[in-house]
Amino acid sequence: MEPIKIAFVGTGFAAKIHATAYKQIPNVDVKIVAVSSRKKENVKKFCEEMKIGPELITTDSFDMIRSMNADIIDICTPTHTHSEYAIEAAKAGKNIICEKPLTGFFGDTSIPVEDRQDVGNVDKLIMLEEVLKECEKIKQVIEKHQVIFGYAENWVYAPPISKIKSLLQAARGKILEIRCGESHSGSHSKFAAEWKYTGGGALIRMGSHPIGASLHLKQWEGIIRDGHPILPHSIIATTTKNRELLDNLPPEQDCIQSRPKDVEDWSTGILKFEDNTTAVIVASDVTLGGIENWLNIYGSNTRIEAKISNNNTVMAYAPTEKQFKDAYTIEKAETQAGWSYAQPSEDWMTGYPFEMADFVRSVIVKTQPLSNLDLAINTTKVIYAAYLSSESGKRIHIPKNFTYS
């Protein structure tokens, strides 16, 4: 079989994870044939680190998408560019892998993104309506050109989530409640501080993971129990910016890395599904101790607690910083002194190799992957309904189509 040819748009954190995961797909030859980024030096550095020699290195992503002989365009760019690259890839007849979240509201697109001001202060109803239009546009283009869309929601493929599904299927009970979240003390990305780049703060950047996983689990439950998915119904949410409470603290009392400008750094939502069950979702940029990814199930005849990270598979102690200064323990840890949750394989536990394997397999056999465009769109709808709920103080219904009223 001919190798599956990948063209990367973006060379940052997510791109490196994807490139590493491709190497772990068994029995399939995956070849990275092109890489593009705004800065050529970033592309060269990426290729050196990943030990790849693509046929094309370029700063013109749109030209690469249109002209390169690639089976998949892998979009690993800041969120505000996802939609335009995905639409261009679909028009070029290329299959797509798009990092989460799918899209968002980024302000007036007639103004260069660098010049947009206070995007986060725009009315959240306007945001929701604009995001729905953008999701509809993406869906129409992808369906018209009949390309496969892989939504890079790795939690869907994480081994703890897969185990949850096998246990629930064996128990034959009903999910009554999901409690889940992702937290750490602040993003490594300079784009995370401003709405115009990310489409929001902690809720969209981190909350998209537990929201996506919860939507997937309820959809899966409905299909195996009754033959049709259980969809989200409504949400009530709260967001806040804790940074404003910390600015006057002395340095030794403030270890939080997050520096938001017009985005929230803490959020929670109570999501109701069509069957009146719920998911409680937390996303926080003000949590110390390394990244925390977790999802608990409270069922009619079972209870399951899953830690994606951090977990205590390997616990390592160091009396000072210097013992582990050249070692990796866990993402977003503020210190490596004391006890650390030293993850044996963070990528494996969070599902990346299985995610990429499913996307590549879907392209080969021409079928939709487990994490697909529908999950991407529903996750986006829930997130922006949550933002509107936080602003209005009301429970907001999740639109089934692409209009809100």
HELIX and SHEET records of a PDB file:
HELIX    1   1 PHE A   13  TYR A   22  1                                  10    
HELIX    2   2 LYS A   40  MET A   50  1                                  11    
HELIX    3   3 SER A   61  SER A   67  1                                   7    
HELIX    4   4 THR A   79  THR A   81  5                                   3    
HELIX    5   5 HIS A   82  LYS A   91  1                                  10    
HELIX    6   6 VAL A  113  ASP A  115  5                                   3    
HELIX    7   7 VAL A  119  ASN A  121  5                                   3    
HELIX    8   8 LYS A  124  HIS A  145  1                                  22    
HELIX    9   9 ASN A  154  TYR A  157  5                                   4    
HELIX   10  10 PRO A  159  ALA A  171  1                                  13    
HELIX   11  11 LYS A  190  ALA A  193  5                                   4    
HELIX   12  12 TRP A  195  THR A  198  1                                   4    
HELIX   13  13 ALA A  202  ARG A  205  1                                   4    
HELIX   14  14 SER A  208  ASP A  226  1                                  19    
HELIX   15  15 ARG A  243  LEU A  246  1                                   4    
HELIX   16  16 PRO A  251  GLN A  253  5                                   3    
HELIX   17  17 LYS A  322  PHE A  324  5                                   3    
HELIX   18  18 GLU A  346  MET A  349  1                                   4    
HELIX   19  19 TYR A  352  VAL A  365  1                                  14    
HELIX   20  20 LEU A  373  SER A  392  1                                  20    
SHEET    1   A 6 LEU A  56  THR A  58  0                                        
SHEET    2   A 6 VAL A  30  SER A  36  1                                        
SHEET    3   A 6 ILE A   4  VAL A   9  1                                        
SHEET    4   A 6 ILE A  72  ILE A  75  1                                        
SHEET    5   A 6 ASN A  95  GLU A  99  1                                        
SHEET    6   A 6 PHE A 149  ALA A 152  1                                        
SHEET    1   B 7 ARG A 303  SER A 309  0                                        
SHEET    2   B 7 GLU A 292  GLY A 299 -1                                        
SHEET    3   B 7 ILE A 175  SER A 183 -1                                        
SHEET    4   B 7 THR A 278  SER A 284  1                                        
SHEET    5   B 7 TRP A 266  PHE A 273 -1                                        
SHEET    6   B 7 PRO A 232  THR A 240 -1                                        
SHEET    7   B 7 ILE A 396  HIS A 397 -1                                        
SHEET    1   C 2 MET A 315  ALA A 318  0                                        
SHEET    2   C 2 GLY A 338  TYR A 341 -1                                        
END                                                                             
